[in-house]
Amino acid sequence: MSKPAIQITDVSFSFRVSDSGINSLREWLMRGSRGLFPAKPVLKHIDLQIEKGSCFAILGRNGSGKSTLLRVISGIITPDNGKVEVQGRIAPVLSLGAGLEPELTGYDNIRLLCTLMGFRPKEIRFFMPQIAQFSELSESDLRMQVKRYSTGMMARLTFSIAVASQPDILIIDEVLAVGDAGFQEKCYRRIREINQQGATIIFVSHSIHDVLMLCNQACVMNDGRITFFGDVKDSCDIYTRQFQT
């Protein structure tokens, strides 16, 4: 029996926050405080298994821990305890503009992110025109510094880079919500295509319509815990009822 795409075992994570009016570590050190910033638990003993080839939704209110969990899966954040096992290459499309260098041009960001994803120079040259074409950004747009991009342009560039090749695991965190309807539909077609070719999709969205359209399994998070795991329609019903209490 093959291993799951993602196996998460007893994962917890806390942010350190200041509740004393101290806004930075430097200020804390200058004041000579000997205490530690108090910990704010964000993920609490998460156990989750996502099978290869599934299209899996993570639902929950803002602040429930969804985005932090995606960052743990992507390897951006190291959990305080527990274990995360990932089978294959991850292509994350996280918060808007995540990974983009604002001082670089669109083309330079394509080269940079593709390099970080493990592409060889020959592969980058091959995928460059495909990324540009999929993004629908003009030549002048791609030669412009990303800091001058609109939110929609950043979403187009980030998603286009992530789906340039066939990733083993594609992680999408709400960023498609800022795109126009035409580009969103194009992205959803590409997500379905990647999934049909065997990739695992992890999808976070507040749109019940999109979750039901794309996903075949889901979980619901609340206050840093997974409170339900199973059928996508049941998950959507439970998530929706959270706003009726």
C-alpha positions as CSV (number, residue, x, y, z in Angstrom):
1,M,0.0,0.0,0.0
2,S,1.4,3.4,-1.0
3,K,2.1,6.1,1.5
4,P,-0.3,9.0,1.8
5,A,0.8,12.3,0.1
6,I,0.9,14.0,3.5
7,Q,0.9,12.5,7.0
8,I,0.7,14.9,9.9
9,T,1.1,13.4,13.4
10,D,0.5,15.4,16.7
11,V,1.6,18.7,15.3
12,S,1.4,21.8,17.4
13,F,2.7,25.3,16.8
14,S,2.6,28.6,18.8
15,F,3.5,32.1,18.0
16,R,5.3,34.3,20.5
17,V,3.4,37.5,21.1
18,S,3.8,40.6,23.3
19,D,0.9,41.7,25.5
20,S,3.0,44.4,27.3
21,G,3.2,47.2,24.7
22,I,6.6,46.0,23.6
23,N,6.6,45.9,19.8
24,S,9.9,44.2,19.0
25,L,12.6,41.9,20.3
26,R,15.1,44.8,20.2
27,E,12.8,46.9,22.5
28,W,12.3,43.9,24.8
29,L,16.1,43.5,25.1
30,M,16.7,47.2,25.7
31,R,14.2,47.2,28.5
32,G,16.1,44.4,30.2
33,S,13.1,42.2,30.6
34,R,13.9,38.6,31.7
35,G,10.6,37.0,30.8
36,L,9.7,35.4,27.6
37,F,7.0,36.6,25.2
38,P,3.9,34.5,26.0
39,A,3.0,31.8,23.6
40,K,-0.2,31.9,21.6
41,P,-1.2,28.4,20.4
42,V,-2.2,28.3,16.8
43,L,-2.1,24.6,16.0
44,K,-3.1,22.1,18.7
45,H,-2.2,18.4,18.3
46,I,-3.1,18.1,14.6
47,D,-3.4,14.6,13.2
48,L,-4.2,14.5,9.4
49,Q,-3.7,12.1,6.5
50,I,-4.2,13.3,2.9
51,E,-4.2,10.5,0.3
52,K,-2.3,10.8,-3.0
53,G,-4.4,12.1,-5.9
54,S,-7.1,13.6,-3.7
55,C,-8.4,17.1,-3.9
56,F,-8.6,18.1,-0.2
57,A,-10.3,21.2,1.2
58,I,-9.4,22.8,4.6
59,L,-12.3,24.9,5.9
60,G,-12.6,27.2,8.9
61,R,-13.2,30.7,10.1
62,N,-10.4,33.3,9.9
63,G,-7.9,32.6,12.7
64,S,-8.7,28.9,12.9
65,G,-5.2,27.9,11.9
66,K,-5.7,27.0,8.2
67,S,-2.9,29.2,6.7
68,T,-0.4,28.2,9.5
69,L,-1.1,24.5,8.8
70,L,-0.4,25.1,5.1
71,R,2.9,26.7,6.0
72,V,3.8,23.8,8.2
73,I,3.0,21.4,5.3
74,S,5.0,23.5,2.9
75,G,8.1,23.5,5.2
76,I,8.0,27.3,5.7
77,I,7.3,26.9,9.4
78,T,8.8,24.2,11.7
79,P,6.2,22.9,14.2
80,D,7.0,23.0,18.0
81,N,6.4,19.3,18.2
82,G,5.0,16.5,16.0
83,K,6.0,15.2,12.6
84,V,5.1,16.1,9.0
85,E,5.8,13.6,6.2
86,V,5.4,14.7,2.6
87,Q,5.8,12.5,-0.4
88,G,6.8,14.5,-3.5
89,R,7.5,18.1,-4.6
90,I,5.2,20.8,-3.3
91,A,4.2,23.9,-5.3
92,P,2.6,26.3,-2.8
93,V,0.4,29.3,-3.7
94,L,0.0,30.9,-0.4
95,S,-0.7,34.5,0.7
96,L,-0.8,37.1,-2.0
97,G,2.6,37.8,-3.4
98,A,4.3,35.3,-1.1
99,G,7.8,34.5,-2.4
100,L,7.8,37.4,-4.9
101,E,10.6,39.9,-4.6
102,P,9.0,43.3,-5.1
103,E,12.2,45.0,-6.4
104,L,12.6,42.4,-9.1
105,T,10.7,42.3,-12.4
106,G,8.1,39.7,-13.2
107,Y,10.6,37.8,-15.4
108,D,13.3,37.9,-12.7
109,N,10.8,36.5,-10.2
110,I,9.9,33.7,-12.5
111,R,13.6,32.8,-12.7
112,L,14.1,33.1,-9.0
113,L,11.0,31.0,-7.9
114,C,11.6,28.4,-10.5
115,T,15.2,28.0,-9.3
116,L,13.9,27.7,-5.7
117,M,11.5,25.0,-6.9
118,G,14.4,23.0,-8.2
119,F,14.2,23.7,-11.9
120,R,17.4,23.6,-13.9
121,P,18.3,26.5,-16.2
122,K,17.2,24.6,-19.3
123,E,13.9,23.9,-17.7
124,I,13.4,27.5,-16.7
125,R,14.0,28.6,-20.3
126,F,11.5,26.0,-21.4
127,F,8.8,27.0,-19.0
128,M,9.3,30.8,-19.1
129,P,7.1,31.4,-22.2
130,Q,4.4,29.0,-20.8
131,I,4.3,30.9,-17.5
132,A,4.1,34.2,-19.3
133,Q,1.3,33.0,-21.6
134,F,-0.8,31.4,-18.8
135,S,-0.5,34.6,-16.7
136,E,-1.8,36.8,-19.5
137,L,0.6,39.5,-18.3
138,S,2.0,41.6,-21.1
139,E,5.6,41.9,-22.0
140,S,5.8,45.3,-20.4
141,D,4.1,44.0,-17.3
142,L,6.7,41.2,-17.0
143,R,9.6,43.7,-17.4
144,M,8.2,45.9,-14.6
145,Q,9.0,45.6,-10.9
146,V,6.5,43.5,-9.1
147,K,6.1,46.2,-6.4
148,R,4.1,48.1,-9.1
149,Y,1.7,45.2,-9.7
150,S,-1.9,45.1,-8.7
151,T,-3.2,42.3,-6.4
152,G,-4.7,40.6,-9.4
153,M,-1.4,40.7,-11.3
154,M,0.5,39.2,-8.4
155,A,-2.0,36.4,-8.1
156,R,-1.7,35.7,-11.8
157,L,2.1,35.6,-11.7
158,T,2.3,33.4,-8.5
159,F,-0.2,30.9,-9.7
160,S,1.3,30.7,-13.2
161,I,4.7,29.9,-11.8
162,A,3.3,27.2,-9.4
163,V,1.5,25.3,-12.1
164,A,4.1,25.6,-14.8
165,S,5.1,22.0,-14.4
166,Q,3.2,19.0,-12.9
167,P,3.8,19.3,-9.1
168,D,3.2,16.3,-6.9
169,I,1.3,18.5,-4.4
170,L,-0.3,21.8,-5.2
171,I,-1.3,24.0,-2.2
172,I,-3.6,26.9,-2.8
173,D,-4.6,29.4,0.0
174,E,-7.4,31.7,-1.1
175,V,-5.3,33.8,-3.5
176,L,-7.5,33.1,-6.5
177,A,-10.3,35.2,-4.9
178,V,-8.6,38.4,-6.0
179,G,-8.5,37.4,-9.7
180,D,-11.1,38.3,-12.3
181,A,-13.8,35.7,-13.2
182,G,-12.2,34.7,-16.4
183,F,-8.7,34.0,-14.9
184,Q,-10.3,32.2,-12.0
185,E,-12.1,29.8,-14.3
186,K,-8.8,29.2,-16.2
187,C,-7.1,28.4,-12.9
188,Y,-9.8,26.0,-11.8
189,R,-9.5,24.2,-15.2
190,R,-5.7,23.9,-14.6
191,I,-6.2,22.6,-11.0
192,R,-8.6,19.9,-12.3
193,E,-6.1,19.0,-15.0
194,I,-3.2,18.7,-12.6
195,N,-5.4,16.6,-10.2
196,Q,-6.5,14.3,-13.0
197,Q,-2.8,13.7,-13.8
198,G,-2.3,12.4,-10.3
199,A,-1.3,15.4,-8.2
200,T,-2.7,16.0,-4.8
201,I,-4.5,19.3,-4.3
202,I,-4.9,21.1,-0.9
203,F,-7.3,23.9,-1.3
204,V,-8.3,26.6,1.3
205,S,-11.2,28.9,0.4
206,H,-14.2,30.6,2.0
207,S,-16.2,29.8,-1.2
208,I,-18.4,26.8,-0.6
209,H,-19.2,26.7,-4.3
210,D,-15.6,26.4,-5.2
211,V,-14.9,23.8,-2.6
212,L,-17.9,21.6,-3.7
213,M,-16.9,22.0,-7.4
214,L,-13.2,21.0,-6.9
215,C,-12.8,18.8,-3.8
216,N,-13.7,15.3,-2.9
217,Q,-12.7,15.3,0.8
218,A,-12.3,18.0,3.5
219,C,-11.7,18.8,7.1
220,V,-13.0,21.7,9.3
221,M,-10.7,23.6,11.6
222,N,-11.7,25.6,14.7
223,D,-9.4,27.2,17.2
224,G,-6.3,25.4,16.0
225,R,-7.9,21.9,16.0
226,I,-9.4,19.7,13.3
227,T,-13.0,19.3,14.5
228,F,-14.3,17.2,11.5
229,F,-12.7,15.1,8.7
230,G,-14.6,13.4,5.9
231,D,-17.1,14.0,3.1
232,V,-16.8,17.4,1.5
233,K,-20.5,18.2,1.6
234,D,-20.7,17.3,5.3
235,S,-17.7,19.5,5.9
236,C,-19.2,22.4,4.1
237,D,-22.5,22.0,6.1
238,I,-20.6,22.0,9.4
239,Y,-18.5,25.0,8.3
240,T,-21.6,26.9,7.3
241,R,-23.3,26.2,10.6
242,Q,-20.4,27.9,12.4
243,F,-21.8,31.2,11.2
244,Q,-25.3,30.5,12.3
245,T,-24.5,30.1,16.0
